[in-house]
Amino acid sequence: MPHKRLRLVVGLGNPEDTYKKTRHNAGFMVVDKVADAFAIPLEKRKIVSDLIFGRGFINEVEAILAKPQAFMNLSGPPTLKLANYFRISCEDMLVVHDDIDLALGRIKIKEKGGHGGHKGLKSLVMAFGGGDFTRLRIGIGRGIAHSGSKITVSDHVLGRFKADEKVILEQVIATAREAVVTILCKGTKEGMNFFNDKRIIISS
């Protein structure tokens, strides 16, 4: 059964309008969707200067929604400061992030683990001294250039979603919002059982 302790949901991304709609900001998009759905205002506060967050209830669970503003590879320190201030442990934290190893249209929930080369996760693991937090992975796939050759990971994740991808993205973000609610209110295993084998497919 899910517990009643204060939870922390962290969406990973990069600040500034330049990165607002990029693939690397999928975590931000999900947190914004959750915040809108439950009327939780996200704003900067003096507690942590490099982070936007808000506190409220997601159904019966009290939670803090947060978006680090120190750029992706520096997400860990401000998140740790926030967690320490509210005395939230790793096991009560859910991190939402993009994942190039998942196809667009898929999400996956994972308990614990390493960073897998993701710079935001790496910063969190280093800051917290381990990866004992739940992750909600948002698939963005790997990009292929028009010539058939692979584009760099950096170019892909910092690029914007194409027109045909945006329709899928909207449904993925909505589904991820539901996954966040399920994890918080029913538990991580319930979320894994319900969401991990699903894929968003848009019929033509």
SVG drawing of the C-alpha trace seen along z (x, -y; Angstrom):
<svg xmlns="http://www.w3.org/2000/svg" viewBox="-8 -34 37 40">
<polyline fill="none" stroke="black" stroke-width="0.4" points="0.0,0.0 1.3,-3.5 2.3,-5.5 1.2,-9.0 4.7,-10.6 5.4,-13.7 6.6,-12.7 8.9,-14.5 8.3,-14.3 11.2,-15.8 11.0,-16.4 14.3,-16.8 15.0,-19.3 16.8,-22.5 15.6,-26.0 15.2,-28.9 12.8,-29.2 15.5,-27.9 15.0,-24.4 11.3,-24.6 9.9,-22.2 13.0,-20.0 13.0,-16.2 15.4,-16.6 12.6,-18.5 10.1,-15.7 10.4,-15.5 9.5,-19.1 6.5,-18.6 5.1,-15.8 5.5,-17.7 3.8,-20.7 0.9,-18.4 0.6,-17.1 0.8,-20.6 -2.0,-21.8 -4.2,-18.8 -4.0,-19.2 -3.8,-23.0 -0.3,-23.0 1.4,-26.3 5.1,-26.0 7.3,-29.0 10.8,-30.0 11.2,-30.3 14.0,-31.4 14.4,-27.9 16.3,-26.7 17.2,-29.4 18.0,-27.0 14.7,-25.2 11.0,-25.8 8.6,-23.8 5.1,-23.7 3.4,-21.7 -0.1,-20.3 -2.2,-17.1 -2.4,-14.5 -5.6,-12.9 -4.9,-11.9 -1.1,-12.1 0.8,-15.2 3.6,-15.9 6.1,-18.4 6.5,-18.9 9.9,-20.3 11.9,-21.3 15.6,-22.0 16.7,-25.2 20.5,-24.6 20.6,-22.8 20.4,-19.1 23.9,-18.1 23.6,-20.1 20.1,-18.8 21.4,-16.9 22.6,-19.6 19.4,-21.8 17.2,-18.6 19.2,-17.3 18.9,-20.7 15.1,-20.6 14.9,-17.0 17.0,-17.7 14.9,-20.8 11.7,-18.8 13.4,-15.7 12.4,-13.5 14.4,-10.4 15.4,-8.8 12.7,-6.1 10.0,-8.9 11.3,-10.5 10.1,-10.0 12.2,-11.3 10.7,-11.8 13.1,-12.0 13.6,-11.5 15.1,-8.2 16.6,-7.6 16.7,-3.9 12.9,-3.8 10.9,-4.4 8.7,-7.5 5.3,-6.3 6.6,-4.3 7.0,-5.0 8.6,-2.7 8.7,-2.8 11.9,-1.5 12.8,-1.1 16.4,-2.2 19.4,-1.7 22.3,-3.6 22.2,-6.6 22.8,-4.8 24.7,-7.8 21.8,-10.3 23.5,-13.5 20.6,-14.5 20.3,-11.1 24.1,-11.1 24.0,-14.4 21.2,-13.1 23.0,-9.8 26.2,-11.7 24.4,-14.2 22.3,-11.6 25.1,-9.1 23.1,-6.4 20.2,-5.8 17.6,-4.5 14.8,-6.5 12.0,-5.5 12.2,-6.6 9.5,-7.3 11.3,-7.1 9.7,-8.9 10.8,-7.4 12.1,-9.8 13.9,-7.2 17.2,-7.7 17.3,-10.2 18.2,-9.2 19.4,-11.8 17.8,-12.1 20.9,-10.5 20.4,-7.5 23.3,-8.2 22.8,-8.6 22.8,-12.1 24.6,-12.8 22.8,-12.2 23.2,-15.8 21.6,-17.0 18.7,-14.6 17.8,-15.3 18.2,-19.0 16.1,-19.1 12.4,-19.8 9.7,-17.2 8.7,-16.9 5.1,-17.6 4.2,-14.0 5.7,-13.2 3.8,-15.9 0.5,-14.0 2.1,-11.0 3.8,-13.2 0.6,-14.8 -0.8,-11.3 2.5,-10.2 2.6,-13.1 -1.0,-12.5 -0.3,-8.9 2.8,-9.8 0.7,-12.0 -1.6,-9.1 1.5,-7.0 2.7,-9.6 -0.7,-9.5 -0.7,-5.7 2.8,-5.5 2.1,-8.0 -1.4,-6.8 -1.2,-3.0 2.5,-2.3 5.4,-1.7 4.7,1.9 1.1,1.2 2.4,-1.5 4.9,0.9 2.2,3.6 -0.2,1.2 2.1,-1.0 5.4,0.8 4.1,2.9 1.9,0.2 2.8,-1.8 1.0,-4.8 0.0,-4.1 -1.8,-6.7 -4.0,-5.2 -4.0,-7.0"/>
</svg>
